[in-house]
């Protein structure tokens, strides 16, 4: 089941990286959720990724993000405009109305930052790509879309470009909550036997992540336990606890995998 789950997650990551022209080795992997940090190193091995970041609040990162995120209001309108036939007036009136509605929802309209975008596609396509819009210039938007389409999918089409949806986002910046790391030592509270795909059954150090102090280095293999998540650090990886409580894992093995291609 573990191997099947890793294969499924690897395919999912490749669908938003390799299949969109991004090479996984050029990125770090952020592991979160209850199970993400448990599978992260195995996924990184399959993808050829050398660095993993496990946030301190990994198991509840979505909830933390909700508290830390800026206030944002999105207002959209479906228009289905063929850009070759559209005029500046066609789009500008729509954006003005959407901006008014977005600001009405903001807690502090005067402090809100406004961003405009258009979801565009080639005529006949069943999916759109977002294009940033400073002012509604149909020719400029079409040019930007074709560049984004080529960068994303690797080609352009000789077909009309349509603006399907206009969008305005009003953002009010908020103050992110501070993170306090209270750990005072390495947090080691024992060992246990654990089985790893390439190393077999080995004695593994167990850490209480809540008590790990910033700067603590992690010798592998190791298991970091916390209330809402578990991080597995297999042989071939090392780790360190950063000042914000996040754990940075880096590959130490010389036999770097060929994954990610």
DOMI-52390 format. One record per residue (C-alpha): residue number from 1; x, y, z. Coordinates in nm, 2 decimals, decimal comma. Layout:
<sites>
mardren | X | Y | Z
NUM | X | Y | Z
...
</sites>
This chain:
<sites>
mardren | X | Y | Z
1 | 0,00 | 0,00 | 0,00
2 | 0,29 | 0,24 | 0,09
3 | 0,45 | 0,19 | -0,25
4 | 0,12 | 0,23 | -0,44
5 | 0,05 | 0,55 | -0,25
6 | 0,39 | 0,69 | -0,33
7 | 0,36 | 0,60 | -0,70
8 | 0,02 | 0,77 | -0,71
9 | 0,15 | 1,09 | -0,54
10 | 0,45 | 1,10 | -0,77
11 | 0,23 | 1,09 | -1,07
12 | 0,02 | 1,37 | -0,93
13 | 0,33 | 1,59 | -0,87
14 | 0,46 | 1,51 | -1,22
15 | 0,13 | 1,62 | -1,37
16 | 0,19 | 1,98 | -1,23
17 | 0,56 | 1,99 | -1,30
18 | 0,71 | 1,78 | -1,58
19 | 0,39 | 1,79 | -1,78
20 | 0,39 | 2,17 | -1,75
21 | 0,75 | 2,22 | -1,85
22 | 0,89 | 2,23 | -1,49
23 | 1,18 | 2,01 | -1,38
24 | 1,13 | 1,88 | -1,03
25 | 1,51 | 1,88 | -0,95
26 | 1,50 | 2,26 | -0,97
27 | 1,26 | 2,29 | -0,67
28 | 1,23 | 2,19 | -0,31
29 | 0,94 | 1,99 | -0,18
30 | 0,72 | 2,13 | 0,09
31 | 0,56 | 1,85 | 0,30
32 | 0,25 | 1,92 | 0,50
33 | -0,07 | 1,75 | 0,61
34 | -0,09 | 1,45 | 0,84
35 | 0,08 | 1,21 | 0,61
36 | 0,28 | 1,44 | 0,38
37 | 0,60 | 1,45 | 0,59
38 | 0,59 | 1,07 | 0,62
39 | 0,60 | 1,02 | 0,25
40 | 0,81 | 1,32 | 0,15
41 | 1,16 | 1,17 | 0,13
42 | 1,03 | 0,87 | -0,07
43 | 0,86 | 1,11 | -0,31
44 | 1,17 | 1,32 | -0,34
45 | 1,38 | 1,01 | -0,42
46 | 1,14 | 0,93 | -0,70
47 | 1,14 | 1,28 | -0,84
48 | 1,51 | 1,36 | -0,79
49 | 1,44 | 1,64 | -0,55
50 | 1,73 | 1,71 | -0,31
51 | 1,56 | 1,94 | -0,05
52 | 1,25 | 1,91 | 0,16
53 | 1,09 | 2,17 | 0,40
54 | 0,86 | 2,05 | 0,67
55 | 0,68 | 2,35 | 0,83
56 | 0,65 | 2,34 | 1,21
57 | 0,28 | 2,33 | 1,19
58 | 0,28 | 2,08 | 0,90
59 | -0,03 | 1,89 | 1,01
60 | -0,24 | 2,20 | 1,04
61 | -0,07 | 2,41 | 0,78
62 | -0,39 | 2,49 | 0,59
63 | -0,55 | 2,63 | 0,92
64 | -0,23 | 2,83 | 0,99
65 | -0,24 | 2,96 | 0,63
66 | -0,59 | 3,08 | 0,68
67 | -0,48 | 3,29 | 0,98
68 | -0,17 | 3,42 | 0,80
69 | -0,31 | 3,49 | 0,46
70 | -0,41 | 3,84 | 0,34
71 | -0,78 | 3,92 | 0,31
72 | -0,87 | 3,86 | -0,05
73 | -1,20 | 3,91 | -0,25
74 | -1,24 | 3,77 | -0,60
75 | -1,52 | 3,89 | -0,82
76 | -1,57 | 3,73 | -1,17
77 | -1,79 | 3,77 | -1,47
78 | -1,83 | 3,53 | -1,77
79 | -1,80 | 3,73 | -2,09
80 | -1,69 | 3,49 | -2,38
81 | -1,53 | 3,77 | -2,59
82 | -1,34 | 3,70 | -2,91
83 | -1,04 | 3,93 | -2,86
84 | -1,00 | 3,99 | -3,23
85 | -1,35 | 4,15 | -3,23
86 | -1,34 | 4,31 | -2,89
87 | -1,29 | 4,68 | -2,81
88 | -1,13 | 4,85 | -2,51
89 | -1,48 | 4,96 | -2,40
90 | -1,61 | 4,60 | -2,39
91 | -1,36 | 4,50 | -2,12
92 | -1,31 | 4,82 | -1,93
93 | -1,68 | 4,86 | -1,84
94 | -1,68 | 4,51 | -1,70
95 | -1,36 | 4,56 | -1,50
96 | -1,49 | 4,88 | -1,35
97 | -1,81 | 4,71 | -1,23
98 | -1,61 | 4,42 | -1,09
99 | -1,37 | 4,65 | -0,91
100 | -1,66 | 4,83 | -0,74
101 | -1,81 | 4,51 | -0,62
102 | -1,47 | 4,38 | -0,49
103 | -1,40 | 4,70 | -0,29
104 | -1,75 | 4,68 | -0,14
105 | -1,66 | 4,35 | 0,02
106 | -1,32 | 4,46 | 0,15
107 | -1,28 | 4,56 | 0,52
108 | -1,06 | 4,86 | 0,42
109 | -1,13 | 4,96 | 0,06
110 | -0,87 | 5,24 | 0,08
111 | -0,60 | 5,00 | 0,17
112 | -0,70 | 4,74 | -0,09
113 | -0,47 | 4,64 | -0,38
114 | -0,65 | 4,57 | -0,70
115 | -0,54 | 4,31 | -0,95
116 | -0,71 | 4,23 | -1,28
117 | -0,70 | 3,91 | -1,49
118 | -0,87 | 3,74 | -1,78
119 | -0,91 | 3,36 | -1,82
120 | -0,84 | 3,30 | -2,19
121 | -0,83 | 3,01 | -2,43
122 | -0,80 | 2,93 | -2,80
123 | -1,15 | 2,89 | -2,96
124 | -1,26 | 2,53 | -2,92
125 | -1,05 | 2,45 | -2,61
126 | -1,21 | 2,32 | -2,29
127 | -0,97 | 2,49 | -2,05
128 | -0,85 | 2,84 | -1,98
129 | -0,52 | 3,00 | -1,87
130 | -0,52 | 3,32 | -1,65
131 | -0,36 | 3,63 | -1,81
132 | -0,27 | 3,94 | -1,59
133 | -0,44 | 4,25 | -1,72
134 | -0,32 | 4,61 | -1,65
135 | -0,56 | 4,77 | -1,89
136 | -0,80 | 4,60 | -2,13
137 | -0,60 | 4,59 | -2,46
138 | -0,74 | 4,30 | -2,66
139 | -0,43 | 4,26 | -2,88
140 | -0,20 | 4,28 | -2,59
141 | -0,40 | 4,02 | -2,39
142 | -0,40 | 3,78 | -2,69
143 | -0,02 | 3,81 | -2,72
144 | 0,03 | 3,75 | -2,35
145 | -0,20 | 3,44 | -2,36
146 | -0,02 | 3,29 | -2,65
147 | 0,31 | 3,34 | -2,47
148 | 0,17 | 3,18 | -2,15
149 | 0,02 | 2,89 | -2,35
150 | 0,35 | 2,82 | -2,52
151 | 0,54 | 2,84 | -2,19
152 | 0,29 | 2,60 | -2,02
153 | 0,21 | 2,35 | -2,30
154 | 0,50 | 2,40 | -2,54
155 | 0,32 | 2,52 | -2,85
156 | 0,09 | 2,78 | -3,00
157 | -0,22 | 2,74 | -3,22
158 | -0,33 | 2,93 | -3,53
159 | -0,67 | 2,99 | -3,38
160 | -0,87 | 3,29 | -3,24
161 | -0,82 | 3,37 | -2,87
162 | -1,12 | 3,42 | -2,64
163 | -1,15 | 3,59 | -2,31
164 | -1,39 | 3,37 | -2,12
165 | -1,39 | 3,52 | -1,77
166 | -1,29 | 3,86 | -1,63
167 | -1,17 | 3,87 | -1,28
168 | -1,08 | 4,14 | -1,02
169 | -0,91 | 4,06 | -0,69
170 | -0,91 | 4,31 | -0,40
171 | -0,64 | 4,23 | -0,14
172 | -0,60 | 4,39 | 0,20
173 | -0,27 | 4,30 | 0,37
174 | -0,28 | 4,16 | 0,72
175 | -0,02 | 4,10 | 0,99
176 | 0,09 | 3,74 | 1,00
177 | 0,09 | 3,57 | 1,34
178 | 0,43 | 3,53 | 1,49
179 | 0,58 | 3,18 | 1,53
180 | 0,75 | 3,09 | 1,86
181 | 0,97 | 2,79 | 1,89
182 | 1,00 | 2,67 | 2,25
183 | 1,22 | 2,36 | 2,21
184 | 1,53 | 2,35 | 2,42
185 | 1,71 | 2,03 | 2,32
186 | 1,73 | 1,76 | 2,05
187 | 1,40 | 1,61 | 2,16
188 | 1,53 | 1,25 | 2,16
189 | 1,31 | 1,02 | 2,36
190 | 1,42 | 0,68 | 2,25
191 | 1,47 | 0,45 | 1,96
192 | 1,27 | 0,19 | 1,77
193 | 1,31 | -0,06 | 1,49
194 | 1,19 | 0,07 | 1,15
195 | 1,20 | -0,07 | 0,80
196 | 1,32 | 0,13 | 0,50
197 | 1,29 | 0,02 | 0,14
198 | 1,67 | 0,03 | 0,07
199 | 1,81 | -0,02 | 0,42
200 | 1,59 | -0,29 | 0,56
201 | 1,51 | -0,30 | 0,93
202 | 1,73 | -0,07 | 1,13
203 | 1,73 | 0,10 | 1,47
204 | 1,59 | 0,45 | 1,43
205 | 1,61 | 0,75 | 1,66
206 | 1,27 | 0,90 | 1,77
207 | 1,24 | 1,27 | 1,84
208 | 0,96 | 1,47 | 2,00
209 | 0,94 | 1,75 | 1,75
210 | 0,77 | 1,99 | 2,00
211 | 1,09 | 1,99 | 2,22
212 | 1,35 | 2,02 | 1,94
213 | 1,54 | 2,35 | 1,96
214 | 1,63 | 2,56 | 1,66
215 | 1,97 | 2,45 | 1,52
216 | 1,92 | 2,09 | 1,62
217 | 2,08 | 1,86 | 1,36
218 | 1,90 | 1,53 | 1,28
219 | 2,11 | 1,22 | 1,22
220 | 1,94 | 0,95 | 1,01
221 | 1,75 | 0,74 | 1,02
222 | 1,50 | 0,93 | 1,24
223 | 1,13 | 0,97 | 1,31
224 | 1,00 | 1,31 | 1,43
225 | 0,68 | 1,27 | 1,62
226 | 0,43 | 1,56 | 1,68
227 | 0,07 | 1,58 | 1,77
228 | -0,08 | 1,61 | 1,42
229 | 0,19 | 1,47 | 1,19
230 | 0,49 | 1,24 | 1,17
231 | 0,81 | 1,31 | 0,97
232 | 1,03 | 1,02 | 0,85
233 | 1,40 | 1,09 | 0,77
234 | 1,54 | 0,78 | 0,60
235 | 1,90 | 0,69 | 0,55
236 | 2,06 | 0,91 | 0,29
237 | 1,91 | 1,23 | 0,42
238 | 2,01 | 1,48 | 0,70
239 | 1,81 | 1,75 | 0,87
240 | 1,82 | 2,06 | 1,07
241 | 1,56 | 2,26 | 1,27
242 | 1,54 | 2,62 | 1,15
243 | 1,47 | 2,92 | 1,37
244 | 1,10 | 2,93 | 1,26
245 | 1,06 | 2,57 | 1,37
246 | 1,05 | 2,42 | 1,02
247 | 1,27 | 2,12 | 0,95
248 | 1,50 | 2,14 | 0,64
249 | 1,59 | 1,80 | 0,50
250 | 1,87 | 1,76 | 0,24
251 | 2,00 | 1,46 | 0,06
252 | 2,34 | 1,33 | 0,17
253 | 2,37 | 1,01 | -0,03
254 | 2,61 | 1,01 | -0,33
255 | 2,39 | 0,79 | -0,54
256 | 2,15 | 1,06 | -0,65
257 | 1,84 | 0,91 | -0,82
258 | 1,75 | 0,98 | -1,18
259 | 1,39 | 1,05 | -1,11
260 | 1,20 | 1,36 | -1,24
261 | 1,27 | 1,30 | -1,60
</sites>
